[in-house]
Amino acid sequence: MYWFFAELPGFNAQVNLSAAEIKRLADRIIAKSKETYDAVAAVPLDKVNFANAIAPLAELDAQQFPLVQACVLPRMVSPSEDICRASADAEKRLDSHFLLCSSNGGWLGLSCLPCKNPVISCKVTRQREDVYRVVKAFMERGERIGPEATRFVQCLVREFERNGAKLTQAKKEEMEKLKSLIDDLNLKYIQNMSDFTKFLLLSEEELAGMPPEFLKDLEETDGKRKVLLTGYYVTPILEHCKVGSTRKQIAVAYGQKGGKQNVAILEKLVQIRHRLARLLGYSNYSDFAIEPRMPMTSRKVLEFLEEMSEQLSDLANRELTVLKELKMKEEGNAQFGMEDLLYYMKRGEQHKVDLDIGEIKRYFPVKLVISGMLKMFQDLFALRFEEIKDVEVWHDTVRLFSVWDASSSDLLGYFFLDMFSRLKAHERNNELITQHKTHKSKAHALPHELVEGKYDHTCVVALQNGYMCSNGSRKVPVAVLLSQCPKEFDGNSALLRFPEVVRIFHEFSHVVHHISNRATFSRFSSLRLEGDFAEIPSLLLENWCYESISLKMMSGFYQDITKSVTTEACQSLKRRRDMFAGLKLKQEILLCLVDQIIHTSENVDIDDLVKDLHPKVHSKRFPFTFMSLMTMRVKCSFLKVFAADLFTTKFKDDLLNQHAGLRFRNKVLAPGGSKDPLEIITDYLGREPSLQPFIQSRTRNAL
């Protein structure tokens, strides 16, 4: 039987549109949004109710999300240049339509990508004061509605007001000027950091310890090697170069990219951010940035960081002593500096961990990893995946699955797997080399970088959100997992590096989170959670990649798949992950503290601040290369803390306990954004999250 997508129950998403169909669909989206918002704006303030003020906005969000995705997804996956071009043009037109309210980034519901998750209804209405007045009037009436509907209205109002809906016209103009200044300063900072012309000339003696293939990649000038100051070249030198003076020279030069000019830009940027926050009614920029991301104040954030730093101090000091002893043995009585961290961590890892990374890769054939991963998620969360054959997709390597509740046989959703590179194996290697030589390291990759008509990173795209229709029926979620796994070549099994295994597992966790969502409103899809709380389940589930019982399910020697990865290798992988965890986290805390303090205080001298903080994190100098331009770097630490507590408390002693998995699916994954994330986690744990499991998990195998 040949399936058409329209025949699949609950499936409204559209794929395989032609270039002309994409253009027409974009026209319909724009026209329908104007019609709906004009209708809501026309409601008299004394006659507002849920049916005429809120329901149309919620319905528009639900209906238009899959339509927008149908327009924009093809530029990431289609092998047709005409369709990719039409998709890119449609995206520009849609962005232009919402230009006045596009402060939250791109349309696509993407996980683990630079662009933000979309809230379509809010994007359209943020600068529509006439719509804001209607929504605000409804909220002030106090009409009794359910808790999820109340949260939906509160989110709408908050988005309006964070974008200046309550300001006078003069203050709105000031707000726009401040936002424009912030954008300009951000751009200048990034441009300074992206200068690929800076380099150092070093002799081969100064580069002792570097692999021959690395040296061959360096241009030779006047008998020396030209080392460009980009992450692609700097990081390997800091990890492998035996010459301490070279490491120091490289670290200082790289850390000073942007120089005093960027420090001045950053200080000015912070001042303008504070002005913007105060204009909108916040005491400082940190409080403004924290509000939609986590339920706490900037003071609580600082307390959290200080507590974490204090609890890590003993471990970090012990680790630093080990590194100093290693340097003493190798280089003699030389002062230990920040430039030595990566090199001696690598040396310490070689001494303490018996692990051959090249050998480990042989145990992860792509197809075996994928099949093992699918089985594990089905077993843990009481799900059933059924592949749907004979359906027209955008490439012959794409697979489509339906997802069912294993007990009730209820349909929960669908997902596509677009896992393989469009390139042949030798072409893929050449492409990676070309990217590296043109300095397109991951840190500098463009959001929509394509290789042979396909997005070049692993990510999840939401094609359709789950939601309850006005007639009582339910539309189910649909997701796409994109990756660039190698394909089999000349009959040889394609193999994955272990970090690639972890990344795919992490991303598929987003798929399951999305499919498990049972929220009433499309806005509360699991890939559209505020503050990146959608990362918590994926960070939690990454732990399965380091436990013997689960890793064996995804592994098998490429020449004999009955031989899974050894228990000893699994233990080594976990030990390698946790090596020098104290020092690594202290470095992260430094960035968080600097970020928080400058965004909560006035006129902070950043140089003086770093000098005051660095003894706590054992840093000799602070590389402004790593300075965050956006506040709330700390949110990553919070998410890791929550994930560690969930794993230790509920799963660590019985990784494949289906009862625990099903309860997690229903209590944590199903609500999506319909409840406060901290409330969801607290309810599931039976208490507030604790920092202790995180500290313990990171210190258990640290040395």
N, C-alpha and C positions, 0 to 999 in steps of 0.2 A: 504493500500500500504506500502511495506517495502522499506525504502530508503537506498541507498548506498551513501557514501559521495561524490564519483565521479560524482553522478548525480545531486548534488546541484550546482546551477550556481555560478561561481566565487570562489568555494571552492577547494583549492589545499592542504589544511592541511591534514595530515595523522594521524589517531588514531588507537588504537587497533592493533599495530604491534606486531608480535611475536618476541621472543628473537633473532631468526635467522635473521628476516627481519631488526631488529634494527642494527645488526652487519653489514649486507650488505649495509644498507643505510649510515652508518658512513663511510664505505669504499668508496662509491660513492662521498660523500661530500668532502673527502680529495683529491681524484683523480681529481675531477672537479675543485677544488680551485687551485691546482697546475697547471693544464692545462691552466686555465684562466690567472693566474698571469704570467706564463711563456710567454704566447702569448702577453700580454701587454708589458712585459719587452723587448720583441724582436722587438718592433716597433722602427724604426730609428728616432732619435730625430728631424731630419729635415722633417719628414713625419707625425708627430703626428697630429691627429684631434680628434674631439669628438667621432666619430664612432669607432676608433681603440684604443683610450686611456682611455676614460671615460665610454662610454656606456657599455663595457663588465664588468667593475667593478660594475656599478649600477645594471646591470642585474643579476650578480652573487649574489649580496647582496639580491635582491628581491627573487630570486629562491631558494637560500640556507637557508634563514631564516626559512621558515616553515619545511624544512627538518631537520635542526638542532633541532628545537623544537620537532619534531616528535620523535627524538632519546632521548631527555633529559626529556621531560614531564613525561613519564611513571614511572620514579623513584619517582615522587611526588604523583601519583594517582593510580597506578596499584595494584590490590590485589594479583597479581602473584609475588612470590619471584623470579622466574626465569627471568621474564620480568624486574623487578626492578633491578636485578643484571646486566642484559644485558644493561639496560639504563645507569646505573652508570658506567659500563665499557666503553660504547660509549662516555660518557661525558669525561672520563679520556683520551681516545684516541684523541678526538677532542681538548681538552685542550693541550695535548702534542704536537699535530700538530701545534698549534698556540702559543706554549710556549714562543717563543722569542718575541712575541708581545702581551702578555696577560696582559698588565698593567691595564686594566679596569675591571677585575673581570670576573664573570661567563657569560655563554651564554644566559641564559633565559631572555626573556623580561619580567621582573617582576616589579610590582609596590609595594612600601612600604616594601621592603626587603633589607637585607644587601648588596646583590650583585647589581652591576651596570647594567644599560640597555646596550645591546650590539650594537655595530656597526660592523657588521661582516666584511664588505669589508675593513674597516680600520684595524681591528685586524690582518687580514692576511698580509696586505701590510706594516705595520709600519716599519718592519726591512728589507723589500725588497727595498734596495737602487736603484736597477735597475728599479723597478716599480715607485719609487718616482721620479727619473730623468725624466721618461716619462710624468708623471702627471704634474710635475713642468714645463717641457718644454711646455706642452699644455697651462698651465695657462699664461705663459710668452708670448705666441703668441698673446694673446688678442683676440682670436676668439669670435665673437659675439654669445652668447647663452642666453637663458632665465635666469631670476633672480634665479629661483630655481636650475637650473643646475649650475649656477655660485656659489651659496651657497654650493652645493654638492662638487664641486671642491675645494673650499676654505676649507671646512671641512676636506677633504682628506689631503691636503697639511699641514694644521695645525696639524693634528694628526701625520703625518710623522715627522714634525719638532719639535714637543713637545717630541718626542721620539728619538731625536738626529740625524735625517737624514742629517742635515747640518754640523755635527761635523766631525773633523778629526778622524782617527782611534784611535789615542792616547786618545783624549777626549771622544770618545765613550767608551773606556775601563774604563776611570775614571768615566763616568756616570754610567756604570753598577756596579762598585764598590760602588758608593754612594747609588744606589738603593738597593743593597744588604745589606749595613749597615743600611739603613732606615728600611728595612724589619726585620732585626735582632733585632734592638732596639724596634720596634713596638711589636714584639713577646715577648721580655723580659718584657716590660711594662705590657702587657696583662697578662702574666704568674704571675707577682707579684700581680696584681689585682685579679687574679682568685684563690688565695690561700684560699681554703675552710677549712684549719686547724686552723685558728685563731678564738678565741672565748673569751667570758667573762662569768664568773660564777656570777650569781645574785640570790638573795633570792626572795621569793614570795613577801615579803614586798617591795623590790626594784622594783618589777614589778607590783605594784598596778595599777589597771585600765585595765590590759590586760584581754581579754576574756578568759574564762576557756579552750576553745578549743585550744587557742594559747599555754597556759601553758602546756596542755597535750601533745603537739607536741614536747616539749623540753625535752631532756635527763636530768635525775637527777644525779648529782654528788656531793657527800659529803653534802647532804642536800640543795644544790643549783641547780638552773637551768642553763644548758649549752646553751648559746646563741651564735650561729655561726654568724660571721660577714659577712653575705651575705644580699643582698637586701631583700630577702624573709622574714627575721627575723627583720632586722634593721628598715625598713620603718614602720611596724605596731607599733613598740615600740616608734618611734618618733611621731607617730600620736596619740597613745592612752595612753601611760604610764603617770600616774599622778605625778610621782616623777621626779622633775626637775634635780636632780643630776644624776639619771639614764640616762635620755635623753642626758645629757651632756657627760657622760662617754661613752655611745654608739656612739654618734656623733663624738667625738674626735677619738675613736679607729677605727671607720669605715673610717673616713676622712684621717687617717694616714696609711691606707693600702698601702703598697708599700714604704711608708716612704721616707727618704732622698734619698734612692736608686732610686726611680722613679723620684724624682725631678731632680736628676743628669742625668738620662736617657733622660728626657724630654728636658733639656737644651742642651744636646749633639745632640739630634734628631733635634732640631730647627736649630742648627748650620749647620748640614749636609744638611738639606733641603735648607737652604740659599745657600750653595755651589752648590747644584744641580741646583737651579733656575738660579743662575748667570752663570753657565756653559752653560745653554740653552738660555742665552741672556736676562733674566729678572732681574729687580733690586732687587727683594726679592721674597721669597717663596709665600707670599700672592698674589702678582700680577700673579705669575704662576698659583696658584690654582683658582684665580678668573676668569681668562681669558675665559675658556669654560663655566663658570657658570652664569655670569651676565655681562652686558655691562657697567662696571664701574671700576675705579681704587681702590686700597686699601685705598687711601686717601678719596675717596667718601664714601667708606664703613664706615670708622671711623667717618666721618661727620654725616652719617645717624644714627649711634649708639649714638653719643653724643646728637643729636637732640631728638631722642626717649627718652633717659635717662632724659634729661632736662624736656621734656613735661610730663613725668610720675612722676616727683619728688613730686609735691604737693599731688597727689593721694597716692603715696607710703607712704609719711609722715603721712597722715591721717590714712591710714590703720595700720601703725606701732603703732600709738597712741592707736588705738582700741585694738590691741593685747597686748600692755603694760598694759593697764587698766584691761584687762581680767586676765593677770598674777598677777597683784597687788591684785585683788580680791581673786584669788585662792591660791597664794603662798606668798603673802605679799611683802615686799620691797626687791625683788630679781632682779638682773640685767637681762635684756632680752638679750638672745644670739641666735645665728643662730639655735641652737638645739631646740629652742622653737617654731620656725616658723610653722612646720607642726602641732604640737599639738594644738596651739592656733588658727591656721587657721581652724582646724577641729572644735574646740570649738565655734569659731565665726560663722561658718557655721551652727552649731546646733542651735545657738541663733537666727540667722537671716533668716534661710530658713526652711519653714515648708514642709518637704519632707520625706516620708517614702520610702526608696529605695526598700525595700522588697515588698511593696504594688505596686510600679510603675512597677515592673517586671511582675506583673500579667496582665498588659495591653499590653504585647508584645509577643503574641504567634508567633512562628517562621513563620508559613505559612501565617499568616495575615500580618506580617511585609514585607515578600517577595512580596506578591501580591499587597500590597499597594504601595510599592516602585516601582514596575514595572509600575503600573498605573500612578504614579506621573511623572516618567521620560517620559512616552509616552505623557502625557498631556502637560508637560512643553516644550518639545523639538519637538513636532509635529512628533512623531515616532509611528510606529505600530510594536508590537512584536507578532510573530506567533510561537507557539510551534510546533516543528516537531516531530511527534510521530513515533514509529516503526523504530527507527534507532539504530544501534548497537553501544553502548557506553561502557566505561570501567567499569561502575558499574550501577546497576539497579536504583539507586537514582539520576543519572545524567540526566539533562534535556537539550535539545537543542532548541534554538530559532533563527528564522530569524528576521532581522530588516529591516523595510521598511520606506521610507519617506511617511508620512501620506497624503501629498498633491499630490505628483507626482507618488507615488507607485513605485519609484525606489528602487531596492534592495541595502541596505547599508552595510550589513554584517551579521555575526552570532555570537552568544555567547552560551557557555555551563554554566550551573549552577551545580556545584558539592558542595552542601551546607552542607551536613549532615555528622556527625561523623560516621565512620565505626563501632564504638563501641556501645553497648547497653548503656542505661542511667547509670546503676550502674557500668558498666565497665569503662565508661568515667570518672565518679567521682573518681574511684580508680586510674585511670591513672594520673589524675591531682594531686591527693595526692602524688602518687609515684614521680612525677616530682618535686613537691615542696620539698619533703623530701630528694631528691638527689640533691637539690639546682639548678635545671634547671629552674630558673626563666627566664622570657622572655628576660631579659637583657643579659643572658648568653646562650640563646638557640642557637644551631648550625643552620646554614642556611638551612640544609636539614633534620631537625628532623622530623621523621615520627612516627605516631601512627596508628598501624594496616594498614600499606601500604598507608598512606596518609599524605601529608604535614600538619603540625600541627598548622598553622596560617592562617589567612584570607589574601588572596592576589589575584592579577590578573595576569594571564599568557597570553601573546600574542602568539597565535598559528600561525597566518598569518597576515602580514601587508597589508594594502591597497596600491596599486600602479598601474601605467599605464604601460601596456605591450607595447612592441615595435610595435605590430600590431594594436595598438589603443584600444584594449579591456582593461577592468579593472578588476583586482583581488580585492576582498573585504576583509576587516579585519575580523579576527576571534579571539575571546578571550575566556578565561576560568576564571570564578570566583570560587575560592576555599575557603571553610570555614569549620569550625568544629561545626556547630550548633547541638544542641541535637535533638535526634529523639523522637517521641511520645513513651511513655512507659506505658504499661497496660491501654491504652485508655486515658491517661492524656495528655493534650496539652503540648508540649515542649515550654518553655518560654526563652526569651532572656533578659539578663541584658541590661540596657540602653546603657552603653558604647559599647556593642556588636552591638546594633542597629546602633549606629553612625559609627562604623567601617565598617559594611557591606554596609551602605549607601555610605560611602567614597569610598570604593573599587568599588562598582557598578558605581560610577561616572567615574572611570577610564575606565570601560567597554564602557560606552557611549562615552567618549572622543575618545577611540580607534576606535570605530565603525564609529564615525562622521568624521574621518580623510579623507581628499580628496587630499592629497599631491600626486605629480607625482612620487616621489622617495620613495622606501621602507624605506630608511634611516631616513626619516622624519616622521615616524609613531609617534603617540601621546604618546606612552609608551617609546619612545626613545629620548625624548626631552633632550637637554643639561641642566645641572644645576638643575635638578629636577623641571623644570617649569611645568612638567606634574602634579605636585601636586596642582597648583593654582586652576583649576576647582573643584577638589575634596574638597579642603579647603573651597572654596566658597560655594559649595553645602551642606557641613556639616551644614550650617546655617538653612537649611530646617528642620533639626532634632530638632531645638529649637523653632520653630514657631508653634503656636497653629493650624493654618489652615492646615498645611502640616503634623504635627505629628499626628493629629486625623485621617488622611488617612491611617496611618500605625499601628494604635492601636485599641484595643478592649478588653474588659475584657474577660479573658479566659473562663469564664462560660457563658458569654453573650456578644458576639462580637459587638452587636449593641451599647454597652456603651463604647465609646472611652475615652481616657485619658482626664481628665478635663483641662479646660483653666488655672485654678490656678496651677495645677501640671506642665503644660508646662512653665508657668512663673517661677516657682520654679526651674525647671531644668536649665533655662537660667541664673537665678540669681546664682545658684550654680556654673555654669561654670565660671561666671565672678567674683565670690567672690575673693577679694584680688588680683585682676589682676595686680595692680601696683607693688606689692611686687614680685609676680611671674615673671613678665617681667623684673624687675630690676635684679633678680637673673640670668635670661637668658642673659641679657645685660652684666653682669659681665663676664660670660663665653666667650661671643662674644668679648668683649674688650680685655681680656687677650689673647685670641686666635689670634686676629688681631695684637695686639701690639708686641707680641713675634715673629710673622711671618713677621713683616715689619721692625723690628729694630734689631740691632746687640747687642749681649752680654747683654741681659736684665736679671736682677736678678728677678726671678719669685716671690720670697718671698717679695722683696721690692715692686714689681709692685702691688701685691695683697693688701699689706698694704696701698698703695697709693690709690687704687681704691675702697677698701671695704667700706669706709664711704658713697660713692655714692649709694651703694646698701644695706646698713644696714646689712652687714655680719660681724660677730665677728671673724670668721676664715674661711679659704677657704679649702674645702675638695678636695684634689687632686684626690680623687676617680672619681670626675666628670669632670676632665680635659679632654678636647678633644684631641685625638691623631691626628685627621685630621683637617686641617684648613678649614674654611668656615662654621662653625656652624651657622654663621650669615645668611646664605642663607635662613634658615627657617624663620627668622624674615622678610626678604624681601618678601617671598612668602605669609606670613600672611598679610602683609601690602597690597599687590596687591589684594588678595582675599577679604579683608575687603572693599577696595575701590570699587571693582566691585559689591559686594553685596549691599552696601549702595546706590550707585549711580544708579544702574540699576534694582534691584529686591526688595529691602526692602519693598516698599509700595504696591507691587502687586506680591506676590510670585508665583502665577500660571498664570502669563501673558504669553500666548503662543507666542505672537509677540516678546516679549523680549527674550524668550527662544530660538526661532528660529533664531533670529538675533545673539544671543550668539553662537549658534551651528555653524552658517555659518561664523561668523567673527573671533571667538576665537578657537573653537574646530576643525573646518575643516582644517585650514592651517597646523596643527601639528608643526613640526620643520622646515617647508619650509621658514619661516620668523623669524626674530629676535623676541623673545618673548616680549620684551619691546615694540617693534614696533607694535606688534599685540594688546597689551593691550592699548597702547596710541591711536592707531587708533580707537579702540572700544569705549574708554571713550571720545575721542575728546580732550584729554589733557594728560599730563604726570600724572602717578599715584601720589596720595597724601597720606601723613602719617596721616592726620587728621581723616579720617573715622575709621582707625584702632584704634587710641587712644580713640576716642569717643565710639566705640563699646565695648572696653574693660573696660571703666570707667563707662558706663551708669548704670550697675547693680552691680558695684564693692562693694559697701557698702549698 
